[in-house]
Amino acid sequence: MRPEQSYANHRRFYPLFHFIVVPLLLLNLIVRIVYAVRHAGAKLNWWEVVVAATLLGFAWAARTMVLTVQSRVIRLEERLRLQHVLPEELRARVGELRTSQLIALRFCADEELPEMCRAVLAGEVREQDEIKKRVKNWRPDWMRA
């Protein structure tokens, strides 16, 4: 049984990436730099620093690509949801919502979604974090990476 999701606990870590891959790649980079400094005469050591930095960059790029695709899917899902949930006068304005706002609105239950969209479109709330904090009836999202 999962705990009820809320603003306080909605952030998610991907353990393999956040607690294993990144720390090990960062540690590897530090070790390579220290070794290269201590053995400055060997040029291959500096190549190992470059490779270590590249691996860390690769991991970061892969994670960024995954999150970008996830954001695009959420944007699509929320636009479809808004077309079904919002009243007619707000449906025409769905295109005005930024991706970050749509991502935050996904946590909003259907009942409060029209009110929240009005607030966002009126400029009362703009930022993703502000929107999430205003959600009263939290709609959990357990499937994100």
C-alpha positions in Angstrom: 0.0 0.0 0.0 1.5 3.3 -1.0 1.2 6.4 1.2 -1.1 9.2 0.1 0.9 11.5 -2.2 1.2 15.2 -1.4 3.4 18.2 -2.1 5.6 17.1 0.8 6.3 13.6 -0.6 5.7 13.8 -4.4 9.4 14.2 -5.5 10.9 11.0 -6.6 14.4 9.6 -6.8 15.4 6.9 -9.2 17.7 4.9 -6.9 19.9 3.3 -9.5 20.6 6.7 -11.1 20.6 9.0 -8.0 22.3 6.8 -5.5 24.5 4.4 -7.5 25.4 5.6 -11.0 25.9 9.3 -10.4 27.9 8.9 -7.1 30.1 6.2 -8.6 30.8 8.2 -11.8 31.5 11.3 -9.7 33.8 9.4 -7.4 35.5 7.9 -10.5 36.1 11.4 -11.9 37.6 12.6 -8.5 39.8 9.6 -8.3 41.0 10.1 -11.9 41.8 13.8 -11.3 43.7 13.1 -8.1 45.7 10.3 -9.7 46.4 12.5 -12.8 47.6 15.4 -10.5 49.9 13.0 -8.5 51.3 11.5 -11.6 51.4 14.6 -13.8 54.0 13.3 -16.2 51.8 10.5 -17.7 49.6 11.9 -20.4 47.3 8.9 -20.5 46.1 9.8 -17.0 44.6 13.0 -18.3 42.9 11.1 -21.0 41.3 9.0 -18.2 40.0 12.2 -16.6 38.4 13.2 -19.9 36.8 9.8 -20.2 35.5 9.9 -16.6 34.1 13.4 -17.2 32.5 12.2 -20.5 30.8 9.2 -18.7 29.4 11.6 -16.1 28.2 13.9 -18.9 26.7 10.9 -20.7 24.7 9.8 -17.6 23.5 13.4 -17.1 22.4 13.7 -20.8 20.6 10.3 -20.7 18.7 11.4 -17.6 17.8 14.8 -19.2 16.6 13.1 -22.3 14.3 10.8 -20.3 12.9 13.7 -18.3 12.3 15.7 -21.5 10.3 12.8 -23.1 8.4 12.4 -19.8 7.5 16.1 -19.8 6.3 15.9 -23.4 4.1 12.9 -22.6 2.7 14.6 -19.5 2.0 17.7 -21.6 0.0 15.6 -24.1 -1.9 13.7 -21.4 -2.8 16.9 -19.6 -4.0 18.6 -22.7 -6.2 15.7 -23.5 -7.5 15.6 -19.9 -8.2 19.3 -19.9 -10.2 19.0 -23.1 -12.5 16.6 -21.2 -12.6 18.3 -17.8 -12.6 22.0 -18.4 -15.7 24.0 -19.3 -15.9 25.3 -22.9 -14.6 28.8 -22.2 -11.4 27.4 -20.7 -10.8 24.7 -23.3 -9.9 27.3 -25.9 -7.2 28.6 -23.7 -5.4 25.3 -22.9 -2.7 26.2 -25.5 -1.7 29.2 -23.3 -0.5 27.0 -20.5 3.3 26.3 -20.4 4.6 22.8 -20.2 5.8 23.4 -16.6 2.3 24.5 -15.6 0.7 21.5 -17.2 3.1 19.3 -15.4 2.1 20.8 -12.1 -1.6 20.7 -12.9 -1.5 16.9 -13.3 -1.6 16.7 -9.5 -4.8 18.6 -9.4 -8.0 16.5 -9.0 -10.6 16.9 -11.7 -13.0 18.8 -9.3 -10.6 21.7 -8.6 -8.9 21.7 -12.1 -11.2 24.4 -13.6 -10.6 26.8 -10.7 -6.9 26.1 -10.7 -6.7 26.7 -14.5 -8.5 30.0 -14.2 -6.0 31.1 -11.5 -3.0 30.1 -13.7 -4.4 31.7 -16.8 -5.2 34.9 -14.9 -1.6 35.0 -13.7 -2.5 34.5 -10.0 -0.2 31.5 -9.9 2.6 31.1 -12.5 5.3 28.8 -11.3 5.2 25.0 -11.1 5.9 25.0 -7.3 3.2 27.5 -6.6 0.6 25.5 -8.5 1.5 22.3 -6.6 1.3 24.1 -3.2 -2.2 25.3 -4.0 -3.6 21.8 -4.8 -6.1 20.8 -2.2 -7.1 17.4 -3.4 -3.9 15.8 -4.6 -4.1 13.4 -7.6 -1.1 11.1 -7.2 1.2 10.3 -10.1 3.2 7.1 -9.2 4.4 6.3 -12.7 7.0 9.0 -13.3 10.7 8.2 -13.6 
